[in-house]
Amino acid sequence: MITVSLPDGTPLELDDGATGLDAARAIGARLAEAAVAVVVDGNERDLTRELPDGATLSVITKDSEPGRHVLRHSAAHIMAQAVLDLFDGATFAIGPAIEDGFYYDFDIGRAFTPEDVERVEIRMAEIVAEDQPFERAEISKSEALELFADHPFKMEIIESVEESEGAAGDAVSLYKNLEFVDLCRGPHLSSTGRLPAFKLLRTAGAYWRGDENRPQLQRIYGTAWESRKAQSDYLDRLEEARKRDHRKLGAELDLFSFPSELGSGLAVWHPKGALVRTIMEDYSRRTHLSHGYEIVVTPHIARSHLWETSGHLEFYAEAMYPPMELDDGDEYLLKPMNCPFHILIYQSRSRSYRELPLRFFELGTVYRYERSGVIHGLLRARGFTQDDAHIFCLESDLADELKSLLEFVLMVWSDFGFEEVEADLSTKPEKYVGRDDLWEKATEALRDAVEETSIPYAVAEGEGAFYGPKIDIHVRDAIGRRWQVGTLQVDFAQPENFALEFTSSNNTRERPVMIHRALMGSIERFFAILIEHYAGALPGWLSPVQATIVPVADRHVEYANEVAAGLRGAGLRVEVDDHDDTVGEKIRKAITMKHPAVLVVGDDDVDVDTAGFRLRGAEERRGMALAEIVDELVQFCKPPR
């Protein structure tokens, strides 16, 4: 007999040679049915592997995120098997599980067609129906190189395997189902028949290792879920997301565009989009000024020496554009970050402890060289504007400052209509700068701040930046998607790199602590998230046109313009639709353009100062007094602060 411990410490006795599945069955039949893997002493393992005596065990179920990861990873292997079955000479590269799905990269000598994908999905269904067992094995690197001799991408992976990645020595782990073999550390489902639901979604090109100088492969994306219902719900959300795509709505609502003449990842803002952007930026300036920030402005380029001092040329060069040599003999670089400029402002004169915390804020445009394959509208662009702040404070003020920053974050997201806020706390990585005691202090200060503001959070062990721990802020949109938006980062490196100092109360020279903080992350990206969250129907205070006035006939245009003037006098953004369309067509156009309010004026309104009034989400009210309309519309479109 062997004994394992459950998560609550309860001992569970099992026969010698018992597996994770045996343990799940001993706990209960329903758990065994839902089980897809187990965690043994902190490591995920297949259900079919024997359990060691004295181990601590927990069961991973298919409806949990780790369980879905196992489902999707297994689905990726099944897809690879199907592709190699169907396409002579096909080779394969990598196929991980990702959020909500999986993908695999292949080389079949050409791009996949929709008919190809359909064939792959049919073959996958056959493999699932055959209920082929996933069998784990370990072989030496030399044996693995021989086994995968016809698959150059797999051979490259095997060559790069380090001792820590294998089971022992130079061992390489792999999984077989029938004649199909793939490299993998697992875990996998016990058999292909345990995959409840899957669907292939789309194809794309992808460079091997993400390097545009390496071969271009063909990627197939798919999704897999614990039940057909869960998958159907996801596909419904996916369809809703397509309808909300900011690139589609941006064109339909005449907000922005991406002219090919500009190049990939660069947008031009049309009048209505630029107006919304200006409203967002004005909100940002107002709120920062009212919360103790000082606005600064910095240039778009700087000498390469600045980026050497900051460390960006060492740690961030791949995301920077090539240098420009100017007639003064120096090399200049477009800025990927605003922080070195704010540091120079801090350095411009001596500082006293009485000035701290010092909070600099800038709507600063930065430029980053993003690979063409990852460009995605405004969400991933090559030029964008950050609502960037850098705070210089005493070590003793760090905890209070971080708490204040998180309260600021919650206020801003609430103002824009996001109530579900989450956080990731990223801790010290293997390679870092700064004192251990400062890392511990900063990490605990971040933890205390996020707990005190009651933001749900997860700890991302070892995921902090090399210069300090951080909190990444996420919001959930109207259809449940999680977006990373703001970030708070404690930085021990830059104060050292630039030898920042202040005069203490004891008249000694000390280093300040530096905090990097962005709320929206970038104006462009946040704009895209807002458009998708609201499906284009922005709140009244953000809408570029808050009311459309529709004259019933040409003789009512003069009165319509008088009504428009009155609404503009109340601070509202108004347009009169005097085109040669029917009243119904004009109303439909205003609704399609997501305008919050429509006023219709005709003969019955001209002499008595009334209008028909339709507010978003409400029925039309005819003969409504203009004064009453103005009051209601002003309230509906009132900015949050």
C-alpha positions in Angstrom: 0.0 0.0 0.0 1.0 3.6 -0.5 -0.3 6.7 1.2 -0.8 10.1 -0.5 -2.0 13.4 1.1 -4.8 15.4 -0.3 -4.6 19.3 -0.4 -6.4 19.5 3.0 -3.9 17.1 4.6 -6.3 14.1 4.5 -4.4 10.8 3.9 -5.5 8.5 1.1 -4.4 4.9 1.0 -4.0 3.2 -2.4 -2.7 0.0 -3.7 1.0 -0.2 -4.9 1.3 1.0 -8.4 -1.8 3.2 -8.1 -2.1 6.0 -10.6 -3.6 9.5 -10.4 -6.8 8.2 -12.0 -7.0 5.5 -9.3 -6.7 8.2 -6.7 -9.5 10.3 -8.3 -11.7 7.2 -8.4 -11.0 6.5 -4.7 -12.2 10.0 -3.9 -15.3 9.8 -6.1 -16.7 8.7 -9.4 -17.7 12.2 -10.5 -14.2 13.5 -9.8 -12.7 10.7 -11.8 -15.0 11.5 -14.7 -13.9 15.2 -14.6 -10.2 14.5 -14.0 -7.7 15.2 -16.8 -4.4 15.3 -14.8 -3.0 15.5 -11.3 -0.5 17.7 -9.4 2.0 15.6 -7.5 4.3 17.5 -5.1 3.7 20.6 -7.1 4.3 19.1 -10.6 1.6 18.4 -13.1 1.5 14.7 -14.3 -0.6 12.4 -16.4 -3.4 10.5 -14.8 -1.9 7.2 -15.9 1.5 7.6 -14.2 2.2 5.8 -11.0 2.1 7.8 -7.7 5.0 7.8 -5.3 4.4 6.9 -1.7 4.1 9.9 0.6 3.3 12.4 -2.2 1.0 15.4 -1.9 -1.7 15.1 -4.5 -4.5 17.3 -6.1 -6.7 16.5 -9.0 -7.0 18.8 -12.1 -10.5 18.8 -13.5 -11.4 19.6 -17.1 -13.5 22.7 -16.2 -10.6 24.5 -14.5 -8.1 26.7 -16.3 -5.2 24.2 -15.7 -7.6 21.4 -16.9 -8.6 23.4 -20.1 -4.8 23.9 -20.7 -4.4 20.0 -20.7 -7.4 19.7 -23.1 -6.1 22.3 -25.5 -2.5 20.9 -25.4 -3.9 17.5 -26.2 -6.0 19.0 -29.0 -2.9 20.6 -30.5 -1.2 17.1 -30.6 -4.3 15.6 -32.3 -4.3 18.4 -34.9 -0.6 17.8 -35.6 -1.3 14.1 -36.0 -4.1 14.9 -38.5 -2.0 17.2 -40.6 0.9 14.8 -40.8 -1.6 12.1 -41.8 -3.2 14.2 -44.6 -0.2 16.0 -46.2 2.7 14.1 -47.6 6.0 15.7 -46.6 4.5 17.9 -44.0 6.7 18.8 -41.0 5.7 20.5 -37.7 7.3 22.9 -35.3 5.5 23.9 -32.0 1.9 23.6 -30.8 1.1 25.2 -27.4 -2.1 25.8 -25.5 -3.0 29.5 -25.4 -5.7 31.5 -23.8 -9.1 30.0 -24.9 -7.4 27.7 -27.4 -4.3 26.3 -29.1 -2.3 26.4 -32.3 0.3 24.5 -34.2 2.8 25.6 -36.8 3.4 23.5 -39.9 5.3 23.6 -43.2 3.4 21.9 -46.0 5.0 23.8 -48.8 2.1 26.2 -49.2 -0.6 28.0 -47.3 -3.6 26.1 -45.9 -6.9 26.6 -47.7 -10.3 26.6 -46.0 -10.8 23.1 -47.6 -7.6 21.9 -46.0 -8.7 23.1 -42.6 -12.0 21.3 -43.0 -10.2 18.1 -43.8 -8.0 18.5 -40.8 -11.0 18.9 -38.5 -12.7 15.8 -39.9 -9.5 13.8 -39.4 -9.2 15.1 -35.9 -12.8 13.9 -35.2 -11.8 10.5 -36.4 -8.7 10.4 -34.2 -10.9 11.4 -31.2 -13.4 8.7 -32.1 -10.6 6.1 -32.2 -9.8 6.9 -28.5 -6.1 6.4 -29.1 -4.1 6.3 -25.8 -1.5 9.1 -25.1 1.6 7.2 -24.0 4.6 9.0 -22.4 8.2 7.9 -23.0 11.7 9.2 -22.3 14.6 8.7 -24.7 18.1 10.2 -25.1 18.8 13.3 -27.1 20.7 11.2 -29.7 17.7 8.8 -30.0 15.3 11.8 -30.4 17.5 13.4 -33.1 17.3 10.1 -35.0 13.6 9.7 -34.5 12.8 13.3 -35.7 15.5 13.3 -38.5 12.8 14.3 -41.1 11.6 17.2 -39.0 14.2 20.0 -38.9 12.2 22.2 -36.5 11.9 19.4 -34.0 15.6 18.7 -34.3 16.4 22.3 -33.5 14.2 22.1 -30.4 16.0 18.9 -29.3 19.4 20.4 -29.8 18.4 23.3 -27.5 17.1 21.0 -24.7 19.0 21.6 -21.5 19.4 19.1 -18.7 16.7 20.8 -16.6 14.1 20.4 -19.4 14.5 16.6 -19.7 13.6 14.0 -17.1 17.2 13.2 -16.2 20.6 13.8 -17.8 20.1 14.3 -21.6 16.6 12.6 -21.6 13.9 14.0 -23.8 10.2 13.3 -23.0 7.8 12.6 -25.8 4.2 11.3 -26.3 2.9 8.7 -28.7 -0.6 7.9 -29.8 -0.4 5.0 -32.3 2.3 5.9 -34.9 2.3 9.6 -34.2 5.1 10.9 -31.9 5.7 14.4 -30.6 8.1 16.1 -28.2 6.3 17.2 -25.1 6.7 17.5 -21.3 2.9 16.9 -20.8 0.7 16.2 -19.2 -1.9 15.0 -21.7 -5.3 13.4 -21.6 -5.2 9.7 -21.0 -6.6 9.1 -24.5 -7.8 11.1 -27.5 -11.4 10.1 -26.8 -11.3 12.2 -23.6 -11.4 15.4 -25.6 -15.0 16.6 -25.3 -15.2 19.5 -27.8 -12.9 21.2 -30.3 -13.2 23.5 -33.3 -10.6 24.9 -35.8 -10.9 28.6 -36.2 -8.4 30.2 -38.6 -5.0 30.1 -40.2 -2.1 32.6 -40.3 1.5 32.8 -41.3 4.1 32.7 -38.6 7.9 33.0 -38.7 9.8 30.2 -37.0 10.9 31.4 -33.6 9.2 34.7 -34.3 12.2 35.7 -36.4 11.4 37.2 -39.8 14.7 36.0 -41.1 13.7 32.4 -40.4 11.3 30.2 -42.5 7.6 31.3 -42.6 5.4 28.5 -41.3 1.6 28.1 -41.5 -0.3 28.2 -38.3 -3.7 26.7 -37.6 -5.6 28.1 -34.5 -8.3 26.1 -32.7 -10.2 26.0 -29.5 -11.2 23.2 -27.1 -13.5 23.0 -24.1 -14.8 20.8 -21.4 -18.2 20.5 -23.0 -20.0 21.3 -26.2 -22.1 23.9 -24.4 -19.0 25.6 -23.0 -17.5 25.7 -26.6 -20.8 27.0 -28.0 -20.9 29.8 -25.5 -17.3 30.7 -26.4 -18.0 30.7 -30.1 -21.0 33.0 -29.4 -18.6 35.3 -27.5 -16.1 35.1 -30.4 -18.8 36.2 -32.9 -19.8 39.1 -30.6 -16.1 40.1 -30.4 -16.0 40.1 -34.2 -18.9 42.5 -34.3 -17.2 44.7 -31.8 -13.8 44.7 -33.5 -12.5 48.2 -33.2 -11.0 48.2 -36.7 -14.4 47.4 -38.1 -16.3 50.0 -36.0 -13.5 52.6 -36.4 -14.2 52.5 -40.2 -18.0 52.4 -39.9 -18.1 55.3 -37.4 -15.5 57.3 -39.3 -13.1 57.5 -36.3 -9.7 56.5 -37.7 -8.0 54.5 -40.5 -4.7 52.8 -41.4 -3.6 54.1 -44.8 -1.2 51.7 -46.5 1.0 54.7 -47.5 1.8 55.3 -43.8 3.0 51.8 -43.1 1.9 49.0 -40.8 0.9 49.9 -37.2 0.3 53.6 -37.8 -3.1 55.3 -37.7 -4.6 58.6 -38.8 -7.4 60.0 -36.7 -10.4 61.4 -38.4 -12.3 64.4 -36.9 -14.7 62.4 -34.8 -12.0 60.0 -33.6 -9.7 62.8 -32.8 -12.4 64.6 -30.9 -13.0 61.6 -28.7 -9.3 61.2 -28.2 -9.0 64.9 -27.2 -11.9 64.4 -24.6 -10.0 61.4 -23.2 -6.7 63.4 -23.0 -8.5 66.4 -21.4 -10.0 64.1 -18.8 -6.5 62.7 -18.1 -5.0 66.1 -17.7 -7.8 67.3 -15.4 -7.6 64.3 -13.1 -3.9 64.3 -12.9 -3.7 68.0 -12.0 -6.3 67.5 -9.4 -4.4 64.7 -7.8 -1.0 66.4 -7.3 0.7 65.7 -10.6 2.8 68.2 -12.6 2.5 68.1 -16.4 5.7 67.9 -18.4 6.5 67.7 -22.1 9.5 66.0 -23.7 10.9 65.5 -27.2 10.4 62.5 -29.4 14.1 61.8 -30.0 17.3 61.8 -27.9 21.0 61.1 -28.2 22.0 57.5 -28.0 24.0 58.2 -24.9 20.8 58.8 -22.9 19.5 55.3 -23.9 22.9 53.8 -22.9 22.7 55.3 -19.5 19.1 54.2 -19.0 19.9 50.7 -20.1 17.4 50.6 -22.9 20.1 49.9 -25.5 21.2 46.9 -23.5 17.8 45.5 -22.5 15.3 47.0 -25.1 17.3 47.5 -28.3 15.2 45.1 -30.4 12.1 47.2 -29.9 13.8 50.4 -30.9 14.2 51.9 -34.3 17.6 52.3 -35.9 19.7 55.4 -35.0 19.7 58.5 -37.0 23.0 60.3 -37.5 22.6 64.1 -37.5 24.9 66.9 -38.6 26.3 67.4 -35.0 27.9 63.9 -35.3 25.7 62.3 -32.7 23.4 59.4 -33.2 19.7 60.0 -32.1 17.0 57.5 -31.4 13.2 57.7 -31.4 12.0 57.2 -27.8 10.4 53.9 -26.8 9.8 55.2 -23.3 9.3 58.5 -21.6 11.0 57.7 -18.3 14.6 58.9 -19.1 13.2 62.3 -20.0 11.4 62.7 -16.7 14.5 61.7 -14.9 16.4 64.5 -16.7 13.7 66.9 -15.4 14.2 65.6 -11.9 18.0 66.1 -12.4 17.7 69.6 -13.7 18.3 71.0 -10.2 19.0 69.8 -6.7 16.0 68.3 -4.8 15.0 68.3 -1.2 13.0 65.7 0.7 10.4 68.5 1.2 9.6 68.3 -2.5 8.9 64.6 -2.5 6.9 62.8 -3.6 7.4 64.5 -7.0 4.9 63.3 -9.6 5.6 64.1 -13.3 2.9 63.3 -15.9 3.0 63.4 -19.7 0.9 62.4 -22.6 4.1 61.2 -24.3 4.2 59.7 -27.8 6.6 56.7 -28.1 7.7 54.5 -31.0 8.4 50.8 -30.8 9.4 48.4 -33.5 6.7 45.8 -33.4 7.0 42.8 -35.8 4.4 43.0 -38.6 2.9 39.7 -37.5 1.9 41.1 -34.1 0.4 44.5 -35.3 -3.3 44.6 -34.5 -5.0 47.9 -35.2 -4.8 50.3 -32.3 -4.2 47.4 -29.8 -0.7 46.8 -31.0 0.8 49.8 -32.9 4.2 51.1 -33.7 3.5 54.7 -32.6 1.3 55.5 -29.6 0.8 57.9 -26.8 1.1 56.9 -23.1 -0.5 58.5 -20.2 2.8 58.2 -18.5 3.7 59.2 -14.9 6.8 58.9 -12.9 6.8 59.4 -9.2 10.0 60.1 -7.1 9.5 59.4 -3.4 11.2 58.5 -0.2 11.5 54.9 0.7 9.3 55.6 3.8 6.6 57.0 1.5 6.5 54.1 -0.9 3.6 52.2 0.7 1.3 55.2 1.0 2.2 56.3 -2.6 1.3 52.9 -4.0 -2.0 52.8 -2.2 -2.8 56.2 -3.5 -1.9 55.2 -7.0 -4.2 52.1 -6.9 -7.1 54.2 -5.6 -6.5 56.6 -8.5 -6.6 53.5 -10.9 -9.9 52.4 -9.5 -11.4 55.9 -9.9 -10.3 56.2 -13.5 -11.6 52.8 -14.5 -14.9 53.4 -12.8 -15.2 56.8 -14.7 -14.8 54.9 -18.0 -17.4 52.3 -17.1 -15.1 49.4 -16.0 -16.1 47.9 -12.6 -14.3 44.5 -12.8 -10.7 45.3 -12.1 -8.0 42.6 -11.4 -4.3 42.6 -10.8 -1.1 40.5 -11.2 1.6 41.0 -8.7 5.0 40.2 -10.4 7.8 39.4 -8.0 11.6 39.3 -8.2 13.1 37.4 -11.3 16.3 35.4 -11.3 18.3 38.3 -12.8 17.7 41.6 -11.0 19.3 44.8 -9.8 18.9 46.5 -6.4 19.1 45.4 -2.8 17.2 42.3 -1.6 15.7 44.2 1.3 14.4 46.9 -1.0 12.8 44.3 -3.3 11.1 42.7 -0.3 9.9 46.0 1.0 8.6 47.1 -2.4 6.9 43.8 -3.1 5.2 43.9 0.3 4.2 47.5 -0.3 2.6 46.5 -3.6 0.9 43.5 -1.9 -0.4 45.6 0.9 -1.7 48.3 -1.5 -3.6 45.8 -3.7 -5.1 44.0 -0.7 -6.1 47.3 1.0 -7.9 48.4 -2.1 -9.6 45.0 -2.3 -8.5 44.4 -5.9 -8.5 40.6 -6.7 -5.0 39.6 -7.6 -2.8 36.7 -8.5 1.0 36.4 -7.8 3.2 36.0 -10.9 6.3 34.6 -9.2 9.6 35.7 -10.8 7.8 37.8 -13.5 8.9 41.2 -12.2 11.1 43.5 -14.4 14.8 43.3 -13.7 14.6 46.7 -12.0 11.8 46.1 -9.6 8.4 44.4 -8.8 5.2 45.5 -10.5 1.4 45.3 -10.5 -0.3 44.9 -13.9 -3.9 46.1 -13.9 -6.5 44.3 -15.9 -10.2 45.1 -16.6 -12.9 42.9 -18.0 -15.1 44.2 -20.7 -18.8 43.8 -21.5 -18.3 40.3 -23.0 -15.9 39.1 -20.3 -12.6 39.5 -22.0 -9.6 40.4 -19.8 -7.5 43.4 -20.9 -4.2 44.5 -19.4 -4.3 48.2 -19.2 -2.4 50.0 -16.5 0.8 49.2 -14.6 2.7 50.2 -11.5 6.4 49.4 -11.4 8.9 50.1 -8.6 12.3 50.9 -10.1 15.6 50.6 -8.3 17.7 50.7 -11.4 17.2 54.1 -12.9 17.9 56.1 -9.7 21.2 54.2 -9.7 21.9 54.6 -13.4 21.4 58.4 -13.2 22.7 58.8 -9.7 19.5 60.5 -8.6 19.7 62.2 -5.2 17.8 64.4 -2.8 18.9 66.2 0.4 17.4 64.4 3.4 16.2 66.0 6.7 19.6 65.1 8.1 21.3 67.1 5.3 22.7 63.9 3.7 22.4 62.8 0.1 20.0 59.9 -0.5 18.5 58.1 -3.4 14.8 58.4 -4.2 12.6 55.5 -5.1 11.1 55.7 -8.6 7.6 54.5 -9.6 6.6 54.0 -13.2 2.8 54.4 -13.7 0.5 54.2 -16.7 -3.3 54.1 -16.4 -4.6 53.6 -19.9 -1.3 52.2 -21.0 -1.7 53.9 -24.3 -4.4 56.3 -25.5 -4.7 54.3 -28.8 -5.0 50.9 -27.1 -7.4 52.1 -24.5 -9.5 53.8 -27.2 -9.8 50.5 -29.0 -10.8 48.7 -25.7 -13.5 51.3 -25.1 -14.9 51.0 -28.6 -15.1 47.2 -28.2 -16.4 47.4 -24.7 -19.3 49.7 -25.7 -19.7 48.1 -29.2 -19.1 51.7 -30.5 -22.0 53.2 -28.5 -19.7 55.4 -26.3 -21.1 57.0 -23.1 -22.7 60.4 -23.7 -19.7 62.4 -22.4 -17.3 60.6 -24.8 -19.6 60.5 -27.9 -18.3 62.7 -30.7 -21.9 63.7 -31.6 -24.2 63.8 -28.6 -27.4 64.7 -30.5 -28.6 64.6 -34.1 -31.4 67.0 -35.1 -33.6 65.8 -37.9 -35.8 68.4 -39.7 -38.9 66.7 -41.2 -38.8 69.0 -44.2 -36.7 71.7 -45.7 -38.9 74.4 -44.1 -37.9 73.1 -40.7 -34.1 73.4 -41.3 -33.9 76.9 -39.9 -35.7 75.9 -36.7 -33.4 72.8 -36.5 -30.4 75.1 -36.6 -31.9 77.3 -33.9 -32.3 74.2 -31.7 -28.8 73.1 -32.5 -27.5 76.5 -31.4 -29.3 76.2 -28.1 -27.9 72.8 -27.4 -24.4 74.0 -28.3 -24.8 76.9 -26.0 -25.4 74.3 -23.2 -22.0 72.7 -24.1 -23.4 69.8 -26.2 -22.0 68.4 -29.4 -24.7 68.6 -32.1 -25.2 68.1 -35.8 -28.2 68.9 -38.0 -29.0 66.3 -40.7 -30.3 68.4 -43.6 -29.6 65.8 -46.3 -32.2 64.8 -48.9 -33.2 61.6 -47.1 -36.4 60.5 -45.5 -36.9 61.2 -41.8 -36.7 57.4 -41.2 -33.4 57.1 -43.0 -32.0 60.0 -41.1 -33.0 58.5 -37.8 -31.6 55.1 -38.7 -28.3 56.7 -39.7 -28.0 58.5 -36.4 -28.7 55.3 -34.5 -26.3 53.4 -36.7 -23.6 56.0 -36.0 -24.3 55.4 -32.2 -25.3 59.0 -31.4 -26.9 59.1 -28.0 -29.9 61.3 -28.8 -32.1 62.1 -31.8 -34.3 65.2 -32.0 -37.0 65.4 -34.7 -38.5 68.8 -35.4 -41.6 69.5 -37.6 -44.6 71.9 -38.0 -46.0 71.2 -34.5 -42.6 72.2 -32.8 -41.6 75.4 -34.6 -44.0 77.8 -32.8 -43.9 76.2 -29.3 -40.2 75.3 -28.9 -40.6 71.6 -28.7 -39.1 68.5 -30.4 -39.5 64.8 -30.6 -36.8 63.3 -28.4 -35.3 59.8 -28.5 -32.5 59.1 -26.0 -30.4 55.9 -26.4 -32.3 53.0 -25.0 -35.6 54.8 -24.5 -38.8 55.4 -26.5 -39.4 58.6 -28.5 -41.2 61.3 -26.6 -43.0 63.8 -28.9 -43.7 67.5 -28.2 -41.1 67.6 -25.5 -40.1 71.1 -24.4 -36.6 72.1 -25.5 -35.6 73.3 -22.0 -36.5 69.9 -20.6 -34.6 68.2 -23.4 -31.5 70.3 -22.8 -31.6 69.5 -19.0 -31.9 65.8 -19.6 -29.3 65.6 -22.3 -26.8 67.7 -20.3 -27.3 65.3 -17.4 -26.9 62.2 -19.7 -23.7 63.6 -21.2 -22.2 65.0 -18.0 -18.4 64.1 -17.7 -17.6 62.0 -14.6 -15.5 64.8 -13.1 
